[in-house]
């Protein structure tokens, strides 16, 4: 089973991935995911197969969560995973 298919990361990107994997281990273990980088913003983020919350790490190392509301199609950002769980219909951890 291939776990990582990227052969080279900058120190900053590796630290961001480390933060995201910590969030994953503590809150989303077992959920299918991928990790990507937005080249425009520099944010490294994790997206899940069946969860409306995506953790992001900014270029300065700050962590925030983006939440997608399936009912309205809107998104919002929060610094707290507890705040991200605003609706019982959105599975969080």
N, C-alpha and C positions, 0 to 999 in steps of 0.2 A: 504494500500500500504506500503510495507516494504521499507524503505529508506536505512537502514544500517543493515547488518547481521553479523557484527563483534562486539563481546561483549567487547573486550579489546584492547586498543592501548597504546603503550608507549607514553610519552609526546612528544618525537621527531617525532614519526609517526603521532600523532594527529596534531602537528603543520604543518607537511608536507601536510596532508589532508586539513587543513584549507587554506593553500596557494593555493592548487590545486582548491578547491571550489571557491576561490576568482577569479582565472583565468577563471573558468567555468562561474561564474555569470557575469563577465564583458565582456566575449568574445564568449561563446559557449552555453548560456542558451537555453534550449529546445533540445539540441543534446543528443542522447543516449550515455552513457559512463560507464566505470568501472574504479575503482582505485585499483591498485595492488602494490606490493613491490617486487623488484628484490632482493632476499636474498643474492646473490653473491656480488652485488655492494652496496646494501643498499638503492638504489634509490627508491623513491615512485613516481609512475607515473599515469597519467590518459590517457586512450585510448578512442577514440570516434568511433562510428559506421560508420560515413560517412565523416570523416575529416582526412586528412593526417598529421595533426600536433598533437604531443603528448607532453604535458608539463611534466617535470620531476623535482623533488626536490631531491637534493643530501643529503647525511648524514650531511653535514655541513650547510644545509639550503639554498643553492644556487638553483635558478630556471633556467632551460634551456628548450629549445624546440627541439624535434627531428622531422624532416620533412621527409616524405616518398614521393618520386617521382614515381607516378604510371607509367610513361612512361619508365623510365630507371631502376626502381627497386632499385635505390640508396637511401641512407638516408644521411642527414647532420644535424648538430647541430648548434643552434644559441641561443644567449641570448635575442634576440628581437623577439617578435611576428610579428612585421612589416617586419623583414628580412625573417621570415618564409613564408610570403606570396609572394614568388618569382615568382609564376606562376598563371595566372588567373584561371587555371583549378583546383587549390587546394583551396577548400573553407576554409577560416579562418574567424571566428567570423562573 
